[in-house]
Amino acid sequence: MILCDIYKGNKKSEMYLYVPSDTGTKDVPQALIQSFGELELVMKIKLTKSRKLARVDVATVINELQQTGFYLQVPPSKWAESEDRSSAKG
């Protein structure tokens, strides 16, 4: 189990930065933090392998937090969204 803080910035919509609560953003590259603009804490959550997340695989997030000290969730691409909608119609 990892206690995790999730941040969003004022420059990038639908982009979120996951960091372990105990280390915060100290392992996140400065260029990445600057690209977010002002960071705002969105939520604190407990990550376990059985937890479901809306847009990302929790095992991937846990692995990245352990390996690099952060996980960057990027917005879904417009192309992927249109492909999902068209395959749902067919």
N, C-alpha and C positions, 0 to 999 in steps of 0.2 A: 504494500500500500504506500502510495506517495501523496502527501498533501501538496496540492498544486494551486498556484495563483494564475489567473488568466487575465491578461491585459488587452486593451484595445487602444489604438492611437487616434488622434484627431486628423491624421493625414490619409489613412488607408481604410476605406470602409470594408467591412466583412473580413478583416485580417486580424488574427488574434495571436498573442504570444503566451505560451504556456511555460511557466518556470516553477521549479520546486520552491515551496514556501520557505524552506530553511536557508536557501542560498540566494533567492531572489534573482535579480537580473545581472549578477556579477559575472556570469559566464557568457552572457549575450554580447556579441560584437557591437562596439559603439556605433558603427555605421548602420546596423540594423535598428538599434534603438532610435537613432536620429531619424531614420526613414519613417518611423511611426509618428513622430511629432511628440506631443505631450501624452504620456502613458496614463491610462485610467484603469484602475482595478475593476474588473467586471464581476468576478466571483472567485471564491476559494472552494475547491472541491477535493474530495478524497478519490484518488484514482486506484482502482483495483482491476484485475483482468476481467472480472465479471460485469463491470460497469459499462453501460452503453453511452456513447457520445453521438451527437447529432450528425456530424459531417466527417468524423475521422475515426479510425480504428484505435481503440484505447491501448492495445498492445504496442502499436507504433509510437504513440505518444509516450508511454512509459519507457520504452526502449530509448527514444531520443533524449528524454530527460536524464536517464542514467548515463548515456554515452556522451552527450554534448552539453547538458545542463539547460537545454531549452527545446521547445518545439514550436515551429511557426506554422499556423494554420492559414492557408491562403484561400481567398474566395474561389468558388467553383468557376471554371471558365464559361463564358457565354456559349461557346461551341458545345461543350459537354452538356450544358443545360438543354440546348435545342435538340441534341441527339437523344437525350433521355425522354423528352416530350414526344419526339417523333416515333421512337421505338415503342412507347406506351400506347400510341394510337393504333399501331399495326397489329 
